[in-house]
Amino acid sequence: MTGKIPSNDYVIFLDELGMEYLPMVGGKNASLGEMIRNLGHQGIKVPNGFAVTVKAFDAFILENQLKDKIEDILKGLDVNDIINLRKTGSEIRKLISNGKFPVSVEKAILSSYYRLSEMYGQEATDIAVRSSATAEDLPDASFAGQQSTFLNIRGGEMLLTAIRSCFASLYTDRAISYRSSRGFDHFAVKLSVGVQKMVRSDLGVSGVAFSLDTETGFRDVILINAAFGLGELLVGGEILPDEFLVFKPALKKGYRSIIEKKMGEKSHKLIYGHKPFETVKKVPVEKSQQSAFCLDNDQILQLARWVQKIEDYYTGIRGSWCPMDVEWAIDGLTDELYIVQARPETIHSQETQEGIKEFKVEDGDLAERLLFEGVAVGEKVGTGKVRRIVSLDGRDGSVDETAFKEGEILVTEMTDPDWEPLMKKAAAIITEKGGRTCHAAIVAREIGVPAIVGASGATRLVEDGQEITVSCAEGSTGKVYDGKINYSLKETAYADFPQTRTPIMMNVGSPELAFQYSRIPNSGVGLAREEFIINNHIKVHPLALLRHREIGDEELSAAIQKITAGYESEKAFFINKLAQGVARIAAAFYPKRVITRLSDFKSNEYFHLLGGQYFEPEEENPMIGWRGASRYYAEDFREAFDLECSALKMVRDEFGLDNLTVMIPFCRTPQELKKVLDIMEVNGLKRGDRNLEIYLMAEIPSNIILAEDFIPMIDGFSIGSNDLTQLTLGLDRDSSLVAHLYDERNEAVKTMIRTLIKTARRHGTKVGICGQGPSDFPDFSEFLVREGIDSISVTPDSVLKTLKVISRVEAKDQIKV
C-alpha cells in the first residue's frame, strides 16, 4: 500500500522514493525507496516506512534558531584535541535534543506514523528509526554508523524523541571528526530520518552482507555475516558471527555455491525489551544454538541471490561496478527475509589495483614470541607500545583515552563509532570481540591500519607500555608478537610484470591467501595441496573421524564432537571443510585451471593428526613408503579416500567450479593408476565428465620410463622436481648428510625431464613443473624453456622473479611473446 506524500513534503513514504530524492531524504532512505520501487518485482522484500525529510530538519533548526548557535560553538573546534572535540559535540547535541518541533512538522510525522501502523493492521506498530545524512552512502564516502539508530520504538512520543536524537547525532564526536577529515562543510550535510517497520529478527536472525570480500576486494564472492537476534551486537562487534562465502559466477548459473562456512561465537543476542523505557535488551543464546549455524543453506543462497540482484541493479544505475553493503533480517515469526538497508561499499570499490604491496615477516621462527592470535583485518604489519583502554572517559578505572598518543597500539574489548577519532591515531588496533564486519574492522580498513579482532583476553595478555608487533601479513589469522620484529614491504607495479610465452602458474597452499594471490598476474594454479587444508582446517585423521566411537577413547571422541559441531555428521564435516578449502582457491582463480593434488601425507605426518596414532604404521622411511596413490585403494585407507573424492565432486558439481583439475601423486605403476581411476569414477570423478581432467605427478623414475603406458589414462603431467631428484639420485632429501649432493640441475634429473617432455609431446600430452627450482636457478629455467615445458608453477613470492628469468630466456632465444 502506498503512503500519501504530505503537501508540505516534511514526510515522504519510502515506496514513493528513489535515488533522485537523495538531496531530500539522504542516501539510506533514497536507496530503500529505490529498492521498493524497482526490485520488489524480483521478490526482494523491504519493510515500508517513511522519511522525515531534510526540509523538516531545516524547519526544526529554524524553529529553534540553532544555526548561529552551532556556528559559534564550531569556531573553536580542534578535531585533534579529543577533549575539545567532545566538549564541542556535547554542547551542540544538547541544544538540538532540547529543541521543539514546529507544529506542522510534528503533525506530519505523527499522522504518517499512524498511517504506517494502519498499513500493518496495528494501532501503534514497532519501528526502527535511523539517521540518513545527505552525504551518506555516496560511492566515494561512507557515513555509515556516523549517526544514530533506535530500534523497537513504539508510539508517537517515543518516535519524536528518537527523531530529535537522530538530529542531534549529526554532531556526534565521530561525525564531526569524519566530516572535518573528509573536507565536508558541516552545514552542507543535512539530516533526514528513516522510520521503518521493524522486522522481528529479535526472534530470528540478522546480519550484514557484502558483494565482495571485505579484506581483499575480491569481486566474485558474496560475504555474509549472521547472528541470532537484532543486528546491533554484530555490527558493534560484541559477538563473532557465523560467516559464509558464496561464489557469484556459479550462483548466477544456478549452483549452490556456498564455498565457505565458518562457525562464530554467538554467546548473546539482542531482543525486544519489555520493561518501561527498555527498547532492547541483551540475553544469552541457548547452548544448542551457539553450536549451530544460524542460517541453513537455502537461506544463505536466497540472501546471496538478493545481494547479487541489488549489486547488479546499482551497477546499472552507476554505469560501473558498484559493490554493495547490505543489512538484512529474517523475521522469526514468519521466516521471511527482508533487506533493511543497502549502500555502496566505499573502500575497495575506490581502489585502483595497479600493483602489489607485500608485507613479509622476516624474523624466522617466532613461536616463542607469539602472545596471542585473532582475526586479521588487512594485510599490514604494525609495531608500537600498548595502550589499553576499556572505555571512554576513563570509566571502569581504565586509562582515559585522552592519554592515547599517536602511533600507540590500541587494545580494548570492542569499539563503536565514538572511538573513531581515537582509532585514527593508532599504529594498530586489537579488540577482544568482533568479526570481519564489526565496527573496528570496518574503520581499520578505511583508515588503513592493521587490526586484529576477536582476540579473546587481549587486554589481560599485554601491559601498557609493552612494545608489540601486530601482524596481519600471515593469512586470515592475525598474530601479536612480543617486541618489535623485522618485516619488509615490497611494492611492485603490475606494469613491471613481463609477459611470457611460457605460462607461469602459482603453488597455493593456504585458502585464506588465495583471493590476495589471485591479483598477481598468473596463468592459474599449478599446485594446490590438500594437506594444508586437512592439517590446518580439519586437523583430525579422516579415519578417526569415521571410527572414533569404535576406539573407546572418550577424550578423542569429545574433541572430535567439539570440532565437528554444526555439521550433521563427522563425514559431512570432513567433506565440507575439504571442499570449502579447495573451492576457495578454485574460486579465486576461476576460470583459470586450478590443479589440486590429492592428499600426499606420509605415515609420520598422518600420525600427528588428531587420532592418527590409531591408524598409522611405523615406517623406517615414510618418504618412500605408504603415501600417495598406494593409500587410495588400500583396504585400510579406502574409506578416507572416498571422502576426498566426495569433497572434490562437491567442488565441481555443487559449487560449480569446473576449473578444478585433479592430480594424483606418487603413483608407482600404470596398474596402480588404473585402480585409483576406477575408485574415483565410482565416487563421481570420471575423467572427461564435464571436462574433468586428471593429471599425474611425475616424481618417480617409473613415471618417465613408462610414460607411454601412463599417458592414455591422463591429461597431463606435473613434474615434482623434489621427489624426482631424490629418487633419481638415490637420496633422502631430509638427510643433511647427503644434502650437498641434492641438486635438481644434475644431468641425470635433467635427462629424466627432457625424456618426459619429448615423450609427452609425441602424444599431445602437456607437461608442467611445480617447484622452486625455476625461480631459484635461472639456468634451470633456461633448460626448461628450451626443452619446451608447457607451464611453470612457483610460489606467489617468486612469480615476478620467475617471469623476469623466463622473459630473458625467451628473448635470448628470440621466442616471440
Residue pairs with C-beta under 8 A, 6 or more apart in sequence:
1 48
1 119
2 13
2 15
2 16
3 12
3 13
3 14
3 15
3 16
3 48
3 50
3 112
3 115
3 116
3 119
4 13
4 115
5 11
5 12
5 13
5 16
6 12
6 108
6 111
6 112
8 55
8 104
8 108
9 24
9 53
9 55
10 52
10 53
10 55
10 56
10 59
10 104
10 105
10 108
10 109
11 50
11 51
11 52
11 53
11 56
11 108
11 109
11 112
12 21
12 24
12 25
12 50
12 51
12 53
13 48
13 49
13 50
13 51
13 112
13 116
14 29
14 32
14 33
14 36
14 46
14 48
14 49
14 50
14 51
14 194
14 196
15 33
15 36
15 37
15 48
16 33
17 25
17 29
17 30
17 32
17 33
17 34
17 36
17 37
17 51
18 30
18 33
18 34
18 37
18 38
19 30
19 31
19 34
19 317
20 30
21 29
21 30
21 33
21 51
22 30
22 134
23 54
23 134
24 51
24 53
24 54
24 55
24 192
25 33
25 51
25 53
25 54
25 132
25 192
25 194
26 51
26 54
26 131
26 132
26 133
26 134
26 136
26 137
26 190
26 191
26 192
26 194
27 132
27 133
27 134
27 135
27 136
27 137
27 138
27 143
27 343
28 130
28 131
28 132
28 136
28 137
28 194
28 341
28 343
29 51
29 132
29 192
29 194
30 132
31 137
31 341
31 342
31 343
32 46
32 49
32 194
32 196
32 341
32 342
33 51
34 317
35 44
35 46
35 310
35 313
35 339
35 342
36 46
36 48
38 313
39 46
39 309
39 310
39 313
40 46
42 309
43 306
44 306
44 309
44 310
44 339
45 336
45 337
45 338
45 339
46 338
46 339
46 340
47 196
47 197
47 198
47 199
47 338
47 340
48 116
48 119
48 196
48 197
49 116
49 127
49 128
49 194
49 195
49 196
49 197
50 112
50 113
50 116
50 194
50 195
51 132
51 192
51 193
51 194
51 195
52 109
52 163
52 192
52 193
52 194
52 195
53 192
54 134
54 190
54 191
54 192
56 105
56 108
56 109
56 192
57 167
57 190
57 191
57 192
57 193
58 190
59 102
59 104
59 105
60 99
60 101
60 102
60 105
60 167
61 67
63 99
63 100
63 101
63 102
63 105
64 95
64 96
64 99
64 100
66 95
66 96
66 99
67 187
69 95
70 92
70 95
70 171
70 186
71 187
73 88
73 91
73 92
74 88
74 92
74 186
76 84
76 88
77 84
77 85
77 88
77 176
77 180
78 84
78 85
79 85
79 176
79 177
79 180
79 181
79 421
82 173
82 401
82 402
82 421
82 422
83 402
85 173
85 176
85 177
85 421
86 173
88 176
89 171
89 172
89 173
89 176
92 168
92 171
93 168
93 169
93 171
93 172
94 168
96 164
96 167
96 168
96 170
96 171
97 164
97 165
97 168
99 164
99 167
101 109
101 160
101 164
106 160
109 159
109 160
109 163
109 195
110 156
110 159
110 160
112 195
113 124
113 127
113 156
113 159
113 195
114 124
114 156
116 125
116 127
116 195
116 197
117 123
117 124
117 125
120 197
124 154
124 155
124 156
125 154
125 197
125 198
126 152
126 153
126 154
126 197
126 198
126 272
127 153
127 154
127 159
127 195
127 196
127 197
127 198
128 149
128 150
128 151
128 152
128 153
128 194
128 195
128 196
128 197
128 198
128 340
129 149
129 150
129 151
129 153
129 159
129 162
129 163
129 166
129 193
129 194
129 195
129 196
130 149
130 150
130 166
130 193
130 194
130 196
130 341
131 146
131 147
131 148
131 149
131 166
131 169
131 170
131 191
131 192
131 193
131 194
132 147
132 191
132 192
132 193
132 194
133 143
133 146
133 147
133 170
133 189
133 190
133 191
133 192
134 189
134 190
134 191
134 192
135 141
135 143
135 179
135 184
135 188
135 189
136 142
136 143
136 144
136 146
136 147
136 343
137 143
137 144
137 343
137 344
138 344
138 346
139 318
139 322
139 344
139 346
139 349
139 350
140 346
140 350
141 182
141 184
141 346
142 325
142 343
142 344
142 345
142 346
142 347
142 446
143 175
143 178
143 189
144 325
144 343
144 442
145 174
145 235
145 417
145 439
145 442
146 169
146 172
146 174
146 175
146 178
146 417
147 166
147 169
147 170
147 172
147 175
147 191
148 165
148 166
148 168
148 169
148 172
149 232
150 162
150 165
150 166
150 279
151 198
151 230
151 232
151 270
151 279
151 280
152 198
152 202
152 272
152 273
152 279
152 280
153 159
153 162
153 279
158 279
159 195
163 193
163 195
166 191
166 193
167 191
167 193
169 175
170 189
170 191
172 417
172 418
173 418
173 421
174 417
174 418
174 419
174 420
174 421
176 186
177 420
177 421
177 424
178 420
179 185
179 186
179 189
181 424
196 340
199 206
199 329
199 330
199 331
199 338
199 340
200 331
200 332
200 333
200 334
201 229
201 230
201 231
201 329
201 330
201 331
201 332
202 229
202 230
202 269
202 270
202 271
202 272
202 280
202 332
203 271
203 331
203 332
203 333
204 228
204 229
204 329
204 330
204 331
204 332
204 333
204 335
205 226
205 227
205 228
205 229
205 294
205 295
205 299
205 329
205 330
205 332
206 226
206 227
206 229
206 230
206 231
206 234
206 327
206 328
206 329
206 330
207 224
207 225
207 226
207 227
207 231
207 234
207 241
207 327
207 328
208 224
208 225
208 231
208 234
208 235
208 325
208 326
208 327
208 328
208 437
209 222
209 223
209 224
209 225
209 303
209 304
209 307
209 325
209 326
209 328
210 222
210 223
210 323
210 324
210 325
210 326
210 345
210 437
211 222
211 248
211 307
211 308
211 310
211 311
211 323
211 324
211 326
211 345
212 218
212 219
212 221
212 222
212 223
212 323
212 345
212 348
212 349
213 221
213 223
213 245
213 515
214 223
214 347
214 348
214 436
214 437
214 441
214 445
215 376
215 377
215 378
215 379
215 436
215 445
215 476
215 515
215 516
216 348
216 379
216 515
216 516
216 519
217 347
217 348
217 349
217 351
217 353
218 515
218 518
218 588
219 248
219 321
219 323
220 247
220 248
220 249
220 587
220 590
221 245
221 246
221 247
221 248
221 259
221 515
221 587
222 245
222 246
222 248
222 251
222 304
222 307
222 308
223 243
223 244
223 245
223 436
223 437
224 243
224 244
224 245
224 246
224 295
224 300
224 303
224 304
224 307
225 234
225 241
225 242
225 243
225 264
225 435
225 436
225 437
226 234
226 241
226 242
226 243
226 244
226 294
226 295
227 233
227 234
227 239
227 241
227 242
227 264
227 266
227 269
227 294
228 266
228 269
228 285
228 289
228 294
229 269
229 270
229 271
229 285
230 269
230 270
230 271
230 280
230 329
231 270
231 327
231 329
232 270
232 280
233 239
233 268
233 269
233 270
233 282
234 241
234 435
234 437
234 438
235 327
235 437
235 438
235 439
236 414
236 416
236 438
236 439
237 414
237 415
237 416
237 431
237 433
237 434
237 435
237 438
237 439
237 440
237 441
237 453
238 268
238 282
238 414
238 433
238 434
239 264
239 265
239 266
239 267
239 268
239 269
239 433
239 434
239 435
240 264
240 265
240 266
240 375
240 433
240 434
240 435
240 454
241 264
241 266
241 435
241 437
242 261
242 262
242 263
242 264
242 266
242 293
242 294
242 295
243 260
243 261
243 262
243 264
243 435
243 436
244 258
244 260
244 261
244 262
244 295
244 300
245 258
245 259
245 260
245 261
245 584
246 257
246 258
246 259
246 300
246 301
246 304
247 255
247 257
247 259
247 583
247 587
247 590
247 655
247 656
247 657
248 257
248 308
249 590
249 591
249 656
250 257
250 587
250 655
250 656
250 657
251 257
251 301
251 304
251 305
251 308
252 308
253 656
255 654
255 655
255 656
256 297
256 301
256 654
256 655
257 583
257 654
257 655
257 656
257 657
258 297
258 300
258 301
258 304
258 655
259 580
259 583
259 584
259 587
259 655
259 657
260 511
260 580
260 583
260 584
261 293
261 566
261 576
261 580
263 291
263 293
263 565
263 566
264 435
265 290
265 454
266 285
266 289
266 290
266 294
267 284
267 285
267 290
268 282
268 283
268 284
268 285
269 282
269 283
269 285
270 280
270 281
270 282
271 280
271 281
271 283
272 279
272 280
272 281
273 279
273 280
273 281
291 565
291 566
292 565
292 566
293 566
295 303
295 330
299 330
299 337
302 337
303 328
303 337
306 326
306 328
306 337
306 339
307 324
307 326
310 324
310 326
310 339
310 342
311 322
311 323
311 324
314 322
314 324
314 342
314 344
315 321
315 322
318 344
321 349
322 344
322 349
323 344
323 345
323 348
323 349
324 342
324 343
324 344
324 345
325 342
325 343
325 344
325 345
326 339
326 341
326 342
326 343
327 339
327 340
327 341
327 342
328 337
328 338
328 339
328 340
329 337
329 338
329 340
330 336
330 337
330 338
331 338
346 446
347 445
347 446
353 494
353 519
354 493
354 494
354 495
355 491
355 492
355 493
355 494
355 495
355 496
356 490
356 491
356 492
356 494
356 519
356 520
357 379
357 489
357 490
357 491
358 473
358 488
358 489
358 490
358 491
358 492
358 797
359 379
359 380
359 381
359 471
359 472
359 473
359 487
359 488
359 489
360 473
360 487
360 488
360 489
360 490
360 797
361 381
361 471
361 473
361 474
361 485
361 486
361 487
362 485
362 486
362 487
362 488
363 485
363 486
363 487
366 479
366 481
366 485
369 481
369 482
369 483
369 485
370 479
370 480
370 481
370 482
371 461
371 462
371 468
371 480
371 481
371 482
372 455
372 456
372 457
372 458
372 461
372 480
373 452
373 455
373 477
373 478
373 479
373 480
374 430
374 431
374 452
374 453
374 454
374 455
374 456
374 458
374 477
374 478
374 480
375 434
375 435
375 436
375 441
375 452
375 453
375 454
375 455
375 476
375 477
375 478
376 450
376 451
376 452
376 471
376 472
376 474
376 475
376 476
376 477
376 478
376 479
377 429
377 436
377 440
377 441
377 444
377 445
377 450
377 451
377 452
377 453
377 472
377 478
378 444
378 445
378 448
378 449
378 450
378 451
378 472
379 450
379 472
379 473
379 516
380 448
380 449
380 450
380 472
380 473
381 450
381 469
381 470
381 471
381 472
381 473
381 487
382 409
382 427
382 428
382 449
382 450
382 469
382 470
383 409
383 427
383 428
383 467
383 468
383 469
383 470
383 484
383 485
384 407
384 408
384 409
384 426
384 427
384 428
384 467
384 468
385 408
385 409
385 464
385 465
385 466
385 467
385 468
386 408
386 409
386 411
386 462
386 463
386 464
386 465
386 466
386 467
386 468
387 399
387 403
387 404
387 405
387 408
387 409
387 410
387 411
387 464
388 398
388 399
388 411
388 412
388 459
388 462
388 463
388 464
389 398
389 399
389 400
389 401
389 404
389 410
389 411
389 412
389 422
390 396
390 397
390 398
390 412
390 413
390 459
391 398
392 401
392 418
392 419
393 400
393 401
394 400
394 401
399 464
401 419
401 422
404 410
404 422
404 425
404 426
405 425
406 425
407 425
407 426
407 427
408 425
408 426
408 427
409 426
409 427
409 428
409 429
409 430
409 468
409 470
410 422
410 423
410 426
410 428
410 429
410 430
411 430
411 431
411 458
411 459
411 462
412 419
412 430
412 431
412 432
412 459
413 431
413 432
413 433
413 459
414 431
414 432
414 433
414 434
414 438
414 439
414 440
415 423
415 429
415 431
415 439
415 440
415 443
416 439
417 439
419 439
419 440
419 443
420 443
423 429
423 440
423 443
423 444
423 447
423 449
424 447
426 449
427 449
427 470
428 449
428 450
428 451
428 452
428 470
429 440
429 443
429 444
429 449
429 450
429 451
429 452
430 451
430 452
430 453
430 455
430 458
430 470
430 480
431 438
431 440
431 451
431 452
431 453
431 454
431 455
431 458
432 454
432 455
432 456
432 457
432 458
432 459
433 453
433 454
434 440
434 441
434 453
434 454
435 441
435 453
435 454
436 453
438 453
440 451
440 453
441 451
441 453
444 450
444 451
450 470
450 471
450 472
450 478
451 470
451 472
451 478
452 458
452 470
452 472
452 478
452 479
452 480
453 478
455 478
455 480
458 480
461 480
462 468
462 480
466 482
467 483
467 484
468 480
468 481
468 482
468 483
469 480
469 481
469 483
469 484
469 485
469 487
470 478
470 479
470 480
471 478
471 479
471 480
471 481
471 485
471 487
472 478
473 487
475 510
475 512
475 513
476 512
476 513
477 512
492 800
494 521
496 800
497 520
497 521
497 799
497 800
497 803
498 803
498 804
498 807
499 807
499 817
500 803
500 806
500 807
500 810
500 817
501 810
501 815
501 816
501 817
502 784
502 785
502 789
502 790
502 791
502 792
502 806
502 810
503 523
503 524
503 790
503 791
503 792
504 522
504 523
504 791
504 792
504 793
504 794
504 799
504 802
504 803
504 806
505 522
505 523
505 524
505 525
505 526
505 527
505 593
505 595
505 768
505 770
505 791
505 792
505 793
505 794
506 517
506 520
506 522
506 524
506 525
506 526
506 793
506 794
506 795
506 796
506 799
507 525
507 526
507 527
507 528
507 529
507 770
507 793
507 794
507 795
507 796
508 514
508 517
508 525
508 527
508 528
508 585
508 588
508 796
509 528
509 529
509 532
510 532
510 536
511 532
511 533
511 537
511 580
511 581
511 582
511 584
511 585
512 584
513 796
514 584
514 585
514 587
514 588
514 589
515 584
515 588
517 588
517 796
518 588
518 589
520 796
520 799
520 800
521 799
521 803
522 589
522 592
522 799
523 592
523 791
524 589
524 592
524 593
524 594
524 595
524 659
525 585
525 586
525 589
525 592
525 593
525 594
525 595
525 596
525 793
526 595
526 718
526 768
526 769
526 770
526 791
526 792
526 793
527 595
527 597
527 663
527 718
527 770
527 793
528 582
528 585
528 586
528 594
528 595
528 596
528 597
529 597
529 600
530 578
530 581
530 582
530 596
530 597
530 598
530 599
530 600
530 644
531 599
531 600
531 601
531 605
532 581
533 577
533 578
533 581
533 582
534 542
534 578
534 599
534 601
534 609
535 605
535 609
537 577
537 578
537 580
537 581
538 573
538 574
538 577
538 578
539 563
539 609
539 610
540 560
540 563
540 574
540 609
540 610
540 611
541 606
541 609
541 610
541 611
541 612
541 614
541 615
541 616
542 574
542 639
542 640
542 643
542 644
543 611
543 614
543 615
543 637
543 639
543 640
544 551
544 556
544 560
544 609
544 610
544 611
544 612
544 614
544 615
545 560
545 564
545 570
545 571
545 573
545 574
545 611
546 570
546 571
546 639
546 640
546 643
548 556
548 557
548 560
548 570
548 611
549 557
551 557
551 611
551 614
553 611
553 614
556 610
556 611
559 610
560 570
560 610
560 611
563 573
563 610
564 570
564 573
567 573
567 576
571 643
574 643
574 647
575 643
575 646
575 647
575 650
576 647
576 650
578 643
578 644
578 647
579 647
579 648
579 650
579 651
579 654
579 655
582 596
582 647
582 648
582 651
582 660
583 650
583 651
583 655
583 657
585 594
585 596
586 594
586 596
586 651
586 655
586 657
586 659
586 660
587 655
587 657
589 659
590 657
590 659
591 659
592 659
593 659
593 661
593 693
594 657
594 659
594 660
594 661
595 661
595 662
595 663
595 695
595 718
595 768
595 770
595 793
596 648
596 660
596 661
596 662
596 663
597 663
597 664
597 665
597 697
598 628
598 632
598 641
598 644
598 662
598 663
598 664
598 665
599 631
599 644
600 627
600 628
600 665
600 666
601 627
602 619
602 622
602 623
602 625
602 626
602 627
603 616
603 617
603 618
603 619
603 622
603 625
603 626
603 627
604 616
604 619
604 622
605 622
606 612
606 615
606 616
607 613
607 616
615 636
617 626
619 625
619 626
621 732
623 726
623 732
623 733
623 734
624 727
626 634
627 665
627 666
628 664
628 665
628 666
628 667
628 697
629 664
629 665
629 666
629 667
629 668
629 672
629 673
629 675
629 676
630 666
630 668
630 672
631 637
631 640
631 641
632 638
632 641
632 675
632 676
632 679
633 641
633 672
633 675
633 676
633 679
638 679
641 679
642 679
642 683
645 679
645 680
645 683
645 684
645 685
646 683
646 684
648 660
648 662
648 685
649 683
649 684
649 685
651 657
651 660
652 658
652 660
652 685
652 690
652 692
653 684
653 690
658 690
658 691
658 692
661 692
661 693
661 694
661 695
661 715
661 716
662 680
662 685
662 692
662 693
662 694
662 695
663 694
663 695
663 696
663 697
663 718
664 673
664 676
664 694
664 695
664 696
664 697
665 697
665 699
665 720
666 697
666 699
666 700
666 723
667 673
667 676
667 696
667 697
667 700
667 703
667 710
668 700
668 702
669 702
669 706
670 706
670 709
670 710
670 713
673 696
673 710
673 713
673 714
674 713
677 687
677 694
677 713
680 686
680 687
680 694
681 687
685 692
686 692
687 693
687 694
687 713
687 714
687 715
693 715
693 716
694 713
694 714
694 715
695 714
695 715
695 716
695 717
695 718
696 703
696 710
696 714
696 716
696 717
696 718
697 703
697 717
697 718
697 719
697 720
697 723
698 704
698 707
698 717
698 718
698 719
698 720
698 724
698 756
698 767
699 719
699 720
699 721
699 722
699 723
699 724
699 727
700 723
700 724
700 727
701 724
701 727
701 728
701 752
703 710
703 717
703 756
704 752
704 755
704 756
704 759
707 717
707 755
707 756
707 759
707 760
708 759
708 763
710 717
711 759
711 760
711 763
711 765
714 765
715 765
715 766
716 760
716 765
716 766
716 767
716 768
716 790
717 756
717 760
717 765
717 766
717 767
717 768
718 767
718 768
718 769
718 770
718 793
719 753
719 756
719 767
719 768
719 769
719 770
719 771
720 770
720 771
721 744
721 749
721 753
721 769
721 771
721 773
722 733
722 744
722 771
723 733
724 744
724 749
724 752
724 753
725 731
725 733
725 742
725 743
725 744
725 746
725 749
726 732
726 733
726 742
728 746
728 748
728 749
728 752
729 741
729 742
729 746
729 748
729 749
731 738
731 741
731 742
732 738
733 742
743 749
744 771
744 773
744 777
744 780
745 773
745 777
745 779
745 780
745 783
750 783
753 769
753 783
753 784
753 787
754 787
756 767
757 767
757 787
757 788
757 789
760 766
760 767
761 767
761 788
766 790
766 791
767 789
767 790
768 789
768 790
768 791
768 792
768 793
769 784
769 789
769 791
769 792
769 793
770 793
770 794
771 793
771 794
772 794
772 795
772 798
773 780
774 780
774 781
774 784
774 792
774 794
774 802
774 805
774 806
775 781
775 794
775 795
775 798
775 801
775 802
775 805
778 805
778 808
778 809
781 792
781 802
781 805
781 806
781 809
782 805
782 809
782 812
784 792
785 806
785 809
785 810
785 813
785 815
786 809
786 813
792 802
792 806
794 802
807 817
810 817
